[in-house]
Amino acid sequence: MIDGKDLLAVSKIATACERSYKTGSIVELKWSPEELPQQQ
């Protein structure tokens, strides 16, 4: 089942991909414990 944290995680990854594409640089993702989706 997909919940809000899953959607926020996908959005964060997509934003980092877009930024990397536009700048040509590596974007490091940093996650706080509250941002991590639940493992099932």
N, C-alpha and C positions, 0 to 999 in steps of 0.2 A: 504494500500500500504506500502511496506517495503522500507525504505531508508537507507542511510549509517549509521545514528545514531542508528537505530535499530540493524543493524549488529554489530556495535561496542559494543553496550550494551550486546548483546548475547555473544560476544567474551569475554568481561570482566567478565561476570558471569561464563562462562565455565572455564576460567583461574583460577578464585577463587575456583571453585569446584575442579579442578585438584590439586591446591596447598593444599587445605584442606584434600583431600584424601591422598596425599603423606606425609603430615606432621602430620595428625591426629589432627589438631587444627582447631579452628574456624577462618575463614577469614572474616574480616569486610570489606564490600564494601563502599567506599566513592565516592560520585558522585558530580562532579561540574555541575553547571547549563548547561554548554555547552554539557555535555555528556548525559544528560537525553533525551530519545526519546520523540518525540512529541506525546501527547495524541490525539486520534481521536474520 
